[in-house]
Amino acid sequence: MINTEMLYTYGEMRGQRSGVIPMKDNDRVNMVIDDVEEITGIPAKDIRGKRRFEQTSLARFMVYAGLRSLGLSLPSVGRAMKRDHGAVINGIQRLKGLSSYDKRTMHRIELMRRKGYKL
């Protein structure tokens, strides 16, 4: 679930009632990785790692898509995951392709949507 408690209002910080300070990119990355770890069962260290096992790569692609749905740019997602933006584009496209016919991927994407991501 996207944790709205991690957002602070300017009002809370300055005694006023306007605006919202968004989460830092690092916090967003950790949140998405934790959510994907919960859904897939793939440990966060493997998601962040270099291994290319099918299920690990799929979890990584879900993180890419989740971060994009939170508004991070392709280069920002790439930097956060220690990949280039081309790998992020490819991963998101592969996730979309798999979700068109693979029931397990469809189910995992649905679980991400229930957590508030717009995949």
Secondary structure, DSSP 4 states (H G I P E B T S, - for coil): ---GGG-EEHHHHHS----EEPPPHHHHHHHHHHHHHHHH---HHHHHSS---HHHHHHHHHHHHHHHHTT--HHHHHHHTTS-HHHHHHHHHHHHHHHTT-HHHHHHHHHHHHTT---
